[in-house]
């Protein structure tokens, strides 16, 4: 894959037949470091007085206004087992977050820079998108309890 994000014919064939594509080293080490440092800062500044827990098992979010309003914000979602019976975090918040989303690509300059880069747009155009629009972005943490 070139610097502009153009996919090879083999990559396109793989995507079209499998429905997904793994691209090794798509983001540069500098891009990754920049986004990780920015997320560290966002987490440090995050005050978790409003709590939303992300669950793949319990999809009942009918009363979770925080979740519904997250589309236009940078929102933080905790792991299912992050809180003890007394309501306090079992571990530091940096180890208790499941994901951060959904408008990182719009509201944060570091994530917006990567999301709107020529590399990303080139990838989307290679896949045949005419006017690609990012509707959601997430930073997913891999922490195990």
N, C-alpha and C positions, 0 to 999 in steps of 0.2 A: 504494500500500500504506500502510495506516495505521500508527500507532505500535505497535499491538498485534500487528501481523503478519498482519492479515486480508487475504487475497487478493481481488482483484476477480474478477468472473465471467469477464472476458477472460483474466486470468492463469490461472485454473483450467482454462478451455477449452484454452489453450495447453499447459499441463502435461499434461492428459489426452490430448491428441492427439499431442504431441511426446515426452513422457516426461521432460522436463526444463524448467526455468524459469530464466531469467537475471533476477536482481533487482538492478537498479542501486542503489547506495548503501544496501544493507540494513543494514549496520553503520555506525554514526555515525563521524565522524572521531575522536571521543574514544575510542570503543570500539577502533578500529583502532590508534590510538596507544598505548593502554593495553596491548593484546595484543602489539604489536611491542616495546615497552619490556620487557615481562615476558619475551618470548622472548630478547631480548638478554641479560637477566640469567641465564636458564636456560642459555644457551649459554656465557656467561662462566664459570659454575660447573661446567659439564660437563667431567669428566675422561675422556678417551677412551682409557683403558687397555683397555677392551673395545670392539672395533670390529665393526660390522655394516654391510655395504655393501648399499644398495638397488639392485636391478637389475630392469628390466622385461624384460630379455632372458634372464637366467639365473634361473629360478625354483626352482632346487634349493636348498632351505633345510633339507634333512634333518638337517644337523649344526649348524645355527646356533641354539643354545639361546637366545641373546640375543633373536633374532627371536620365537621361540615364547613367551618369557616377557614380551614387550613389551606384551601385552594389558592387564596390570594395572599398568603402569608408565608413566612418561614416558621414552620411549626415543628415542635419536638414531641416525639412519641416514645414512651417508655416500654421496656420489656414487660411481659406479663408478670414475672416474678420479681420485679424490681422493688416492690414495697412489702414491708412486713405487716403483720396483723395490726400493729399500732399506727400504720400509715406512713412510717418513716422509710427512707431509702435504706436498703440492706447494704448497698455499696455506694461509692461516690457517683454523682450523676453522670460523669464521663463514662462509667462502666455500666450504667443502668439504661441508657438510651438505646432504642431499637433502630430508629431512623429519624431523619430530619427532612422535611419537605414542606411544601410542594412547589413553592415559588422561588426557590433558590436561583433559578435561571433568569428571573426577572428582577429580583430585589437586591441581590448581593453582587457587587461589582466583580469579585473574583470568579464566582460561579457563572455569572453572566458572560464574562470574557471568554471562558472556555466553551460554554454552550453556544455562543454565537461566533465561534472561530471558523476560519476557512476550512479547517480540518473536519469539523463536525458538519458544516453545511455541504462540503464536498462529498462526505460519506452519504448524506441523505439524498443529494442529487444523483449519486451513483446508483442508489437503490430505486431511482425512478420518481422520487417525489418532485413535483413541480414547484410548489410553494410550501415547503415544510414549516411547520409551526410547532414549537415545543409547548405542550400543554401542562406538563408536570415534570418536576425534577425531584430526585431523592438522593440522600446520602445515607447509605445503609451501613450500620455497624454490625460487626460479627463478634458478639460477646456471648459467652456461654455461662449459664448459672449452674 
